[in-house]
Amino acid sequence: MLDGKKTLFSGMQATGNFTLGNYMGALKNWITLNEEYQCFYCVVDLHSITVRQDPAELKKNARALLALYIAAGLDPVKNCIYYQSHVSAHAELSWILNCFTYMGELNRMTQFKDKSAKYSDNINAGLYTYPVLMAADILLFQSDVVPVGADQKQHLEITRDIAERFNSIYGDVFTIPEPYIGKTGAKIMSLQDPAKKMSKSDENINANIYLMDDPDTIIRKFKRAVTDSDNQIRYTEDKPGIKNLIDIYCSATNKTAQEAVKEFDGKGYGDFKLAVGETVVSILKPIQDRVEELNKDKGYIDGIIKDNAEKANYFAAKTLRKVQKKIGLPEKIR
């Protein structure tokens, strides 16, 4: 617990273009948390390299994500926004925790199975031990809470198991993190296949709304969104395309699904899609404008990177030194 507040940790991978799903599902809901929690928001660039990356693109994407955090409304003074690779304790603690993690636990991780199938030509050890690095990310800052989606619950569970195992041997070393229970981020689905989640890795460019898409592109993609043929705006599971558009509209306007259905009663799909598109444009435009401003101010971003790396390193080092001492590694002579 820092400054009388519980600690919250989260992060995103520095790969690809960031989508409306990334924003509405997570980033939008991070904005208000710094009043309640001491927040660490990581650009998880070390995780990104489990899949082969173009070096120039990775560097560019990492900086773009950090700028996006700020443009979306995360205050870099109230929140610690930093690069994972600038805090070496992530990798150091990960190695130690590898020695307290069982093969059977890692064999059960569904994300490894999924990614191994997708990247069959590069099934590397980092992909296999990815959950241990994630555990190190979380435990390094003695995180009390971690916002998790359905696809990350298994990673938090193994983090808790590793921490409890370590604590049972060496005493009260790690805080056992809990899932963050708050306002649930909207689960935004693909515009072309509403049965699957909107993903920045989707090869169909019409399936996603990217955060830096221009207004004309956003409107065009919504007009092409898959719906159905009965032309009735209802919020039901048997109308996944319309349900997804309603979820997007409600996340953008803070209205309920019932309010949205009532608002568009009697309207056709064309009018509805246009309204959703225009609403999304209105919330993304200020973020896009702020990103442009930040990109022009290299000194400001460089200062944030430096200051927050120092802050993250300070807190991370406290945990790492405690762990090293507990397991018997020799202390550094200062």
N, C-alpha and C positions, 0 to 999 in steps of 0.2 A: 504494500500500500504506500503510495507516494503522495505527499502533500495532503494527507487525510482522505485521499480518493483511492478507490480501487483502480487497478490497472487493467486496461483493455488493449489487446494486440490484434492486429489484422494486417492484411497485405494483398497485393495483386501481382500477378506475373507480368514482367516487362516484355511481353510478346504481342505482336499483331496490333491491329486497330481496335480501340475500345468501343464497345457497343452500348446501345441504349439499355440492354440487359445488365451490363456491368454497372451502369449508373443507377438504374432504378432498383436493381436487386441488392446493391450493397452501398455504393458510394454516397448516394442521396441520403441514406439513413445514418451515415457516419457523422454528418455535419453537426448534429446537436449533441453528440455524445461527450464532447470535451468538457461540458459543464458538469457532467456527472462522474466522468472517469478521467484518469490520466491515460491518454491514448498514444500508442505507438503504431504508426502506419508505415509499413515497410514496402518498398519497391523490391519485390523478391526476385532479383536478377540471378542469384545463384540457382534457384529452382529452375529458372528458364533454360539453363544449359543442359538439362537432362535430354533435351531434344536439340539437335544441331542448329545453331544460330549463325547467321551472318554477323560477324563482329561489329561492323559499322551500324547495322540495323539494330542490334541489341543495345548498343550504346545510345543510339538515337531514341529508341523506344523507352528506355529507362528514364531518360530525361523528360520525354513527352509525358510519361505517366506521372512523374513527380510534379510537373507543371499542371497536369490535369487535376491532381489532388487539390492543389491550391486554387485553381480556377473554379472548381466545383464548390468551393467554400470552406475547405479545411484550413484553419489558421495555422501557419507553420510555427507560430510562437506558442500557442496553447497546445498544439499537438506536435509530437516528434515525428517528422516525416523524413525518412532517410533511405539510403541504399543498403540493402542487405550485405552487399560485397564490401562496404566500407566499415563493417563491424566484424572483424575476424573471429570474434567469440562465437558467432553463429556456427562456423565450420569447426572450431575447436570443441565446442560443447557437443556438436553432432557426432564427432568421432568417439567421444567418451560415452555418449548415450547408445551408440552402436554396440558397445560392449555390454550393455544392459538390456538389449532387445533380442528377442528370440526369432530364429528363422521362421518358426511356425506362425508367428504373428505377422511377419512381413508377407509370408506366402498367402495369407488370407486377404490381403489388401486388394480390393476390386480395381482401384485405379491403376495399379501395376499391370493387372491382367488386361485392362482395356487399352492402355498405352502400348503394351507389348504387342498387342494385335495390330495396333495402328502404325507403330514404328518398328516393324519386325526386323529391319535391317540395322537397328541400333538399340538393342536391348542391353543397356549398360547397367553397371552396379549402382550408379547414381539414381537411375529410375527405380531401382529396387529399394534403395534405402531413403528415398524421398521422404517417407513419413517420419523418419528419424530426424532429418534436418528440420522438418516442420515442427516436430516436438521441441527441438532446440530453440527454434524461433520463439515459440510460445513461453517455454520455461525460463529462458534467459532473462526475461523481464519480470519474472514472478507474476505472470498474468493471472488475474482473478477471473476474467471473462474473455471469451473469444466468440465473435459473431460467426456462425457457421451455417452454410446451406446444407441441403440434404446430401449433396455429394461430398461434403467434408466431415460429416459426423463421425465416420470411421477413423479419420485422422485424429480427431480430438479424443476419441476413445483410447487409441493406442498411446497418445500423449499422456493421458491420465494413468494408464497402466504402467508406462515407463517411470513416470514420476513417483507413483506409489511404491513401485519395486525399489527404486533408489532410496526413497525415504525409509522404507522398512529395514534397509541395511545400514544407512548412515545417519538416520535421524531426520529431523524436520528441515530439509534442505530446500525443496521445491514447494511452491504454492500449487495446489491441485486445481487446475482451471475448470471453470464451468462454462457451458454454452451460454452465449448471451441471449437472454429472453427479453425481447423488446418488441418494437414495431417491426413486423415481418416485412422484409423487402419483397416487392412484387417479383414473381417469377415470370419473366418475359420470355415468350416462346418465339420460335422462328416465324417470320411472316409468310414463308412459303410452305412450311410443314409444322403446323401448330402442335403437333404431337411431340416435338423435341424442343429443347431449350435453345434460345438464341445464343449462338456461339460465334466468337470472332474467328474461329477456324473453319467455319462453313464456307465451302467453295462457291456457293450461290450468292452472289453479291446482293440480290434482291431479298434474301432471307433476313438480312441484318439492317439495322439503322446504326451507322457509325457516328460517334459523337461529333466528329468533325465534318460530317456530310453537309453540303450546302442545302439551303431550303428547297430548291427545285428537286434535288435528288431525294430528299426526305419525302416530299409530297408524292413524287412518282412511285417510290417504293410502297407507300401506303396504298396508293390507288391499285397497285398490283397485288396487294395482300390477298392470300387465299381465304375465301369465306365459304359460302354455300349458295344454293339456288333459291331458297324460300323468301329472301329479302325481308326477314323479320329480325329485329334487334332484340335478342333475348340472351340473358346470362345463364347458360346451361352447359353442362358437360357435353351434350350431343351437338353443340355448335362451337367447336374449339377455336375456329378462326375468329368468330365474333367475340367469344369470351376473352381471347387474348387481346383484341383491340380494346375491349372495355377495360381490361386490367391496365393496359398502357394509359388509356385516357384517365382512369381513376388515380393512377400513381402520379400523373402529371398535374392533376387538378385537385387532388385530395378529396375527391367526391367518392361516395359509395357506389357500388355497382347498381343498386336500386335507383339512385339518383340519376345515374348516367342513362339507364334504360328509359326512365321517365322523360328525360330531356330529349331523347331521340325517338320518342314514340311517334310512329307515323312517318318517320323519315326513311329514305332508301339507303342502301349500302353506299352508294356514291357519295351522298352528303355526309354520311357518318365517317367514312374513310378520310374524306377531306378535312373534316373537323378534327379528327385525331391527329392527322399530319400537321395541321396548322398549330395545334396545341403543343406538339412535340417541338416544332420549330421555335416556338416562343420560349420554351424553357432551355433549349440548347444554345440559342443565339448569344445570350449573355456569357455562357461558359466559353463559347468559341471566341468571342471578343476578348475575354480575359486571357485566354491562352495566347492569343496574338500579342497582347501587351507584354505578357511574361516572356515570350520568346524574343522580344526586342530588348529585354533588360537582363542581359547575361550576368552582370554583376550581382543583381539581386538573387537570381536563382543559385549562382555559385556560392553566395553567402549562406543561403538556406542549407545547401548541401553540406557545407563545412560545419556550420553551427550545430545542425541536428545530428551529424555524424559524431561530433564530440559528445553531445548529450547522450546519444544512444550507447556510445562506447563506455561512458562513465557508468551507466546503470548495468550494462552487460558485464563489464569487468568485475563488478561486485559479486555477481552470481558465479561467474566462471572461477574466480579466486576461491570462493567458498567450496565449490565442487572439487577443484584441484586439491585443496587442502584435505578434504574429507577422504579422497581416494588414495592419498599418500604421495602425490607428485611433489617434488622438491620446490620450495619457494624460490622465487627470483631474488637475487641480491640487488637491492636498490641503492 
